[in-house]
Amino acid sequence: MTTAPTDDPAGSSPTPAAPTPGAEAAAPDDRGPATGRTTSPDTAAELADTMTRAIKRIRRRTSERLEPYGITPGQGRALRTLAHAPGCELPDRAMRLSDLAERLHIAPRSATTVVDALEEVGLVERSPDPADRRAVRILLTEAGRAAVERIGQVRHEVAQEYFGPVSPADQEVLLRVLRSAEAHYAAGAPPRRPAPPGAAR
């Protein structure tokens, strides 16, 4: 246990310094909860590392499950983003290519590459924007909607496999904590920079 320094550089004075008024009340603030345990400064870092490992495992397993369908994780994210956009099946309301790039946090050129691959296998189709002929809107095809359903099923299965052993109550707590952390971080975080070209694949 480290003792508090005194005015005597040699530390030889047998008489402790008189306590400063209010010192007794301030001392407990340096400790953790009433149990006296201190909070480890590495807890947040360990939590981040654990989350990173979990995300890597879930992504790897999801990628393996989607491979038979010929869908990469990046393409899957693009399809889900398009499917969640209002009017995703209407030429005048479907998401623009530029908006898709922004939602995916990637460069427009990377979004073009992703859409090219999806269009090649018939999951999406391009349509001129009726309001701006220079812009392009991306529509989900019937095959694309079916792919979105498969992706959703795969994501559900993988999530159940990973979090299944955790009680529903603990899952609710974890979800609430992560949502709170994300909300606070997003409120003060600077805008994300687009990923390098090709990163979405």
Long-range contacts (C-beta under 8 A, 24 or more apart in sequence): 54-162, 57-162, 58-158, 58-159, 58-162, 61-158, 61-161, 61-162, 62-154, 62-155, 62-158, 65-154, 65-157, 65-158, 66-150, 66-151, 66-154, 69-147, 69-150, 70-121, 71-147, 71-151, 72-117, 72-201, 74-104, 74-114, 74-199, 74-200, 74-201, 75-114, 75-117, 75-118, 75-123, 75-201, 76-151, 77-104, 77-200, 78-104, 78-111, 78-114, 78-115, 78-118, 78-200, 79-118, 79-123, 79-124, 79-140, 79-144, 79-147, 79-148, 79-151, 80-148, 80-151, 80-152, 82-124, 82-138, 82-140, 82-144, 83-140, 83-144, 83-145, 83-148, 88-139, 88-140, 89-139, 89-140, 89-145, 90-139, 91-127, 91-130, 91-137, 91-139, 92-129, 92-130, 92-131, 92-137, 93-137, 94-127, 94-137, 94-138, 94-139, 94-140, 95-137, 95-138, 96-129, 96-135, 96-136, 96-137, 96-138, 97-126, 97-135, 97-136, 97-137, 97-138, 98-135, 100-138, 101-194, 104-200, 105-192, 105-194, 105-195, 106-194, 106-195, 106-199, 106-200, 107-194, 107-195, 107-196, 107-197, 109-197, 110-194, 110-195, 110-196, 110-197, 110-198, 110-199, 110-200, 110-201, 111-200, 113-197, 113-198, 113-200, 113-201, 114-200, 114-201, 117-201, 118-144, 123-147
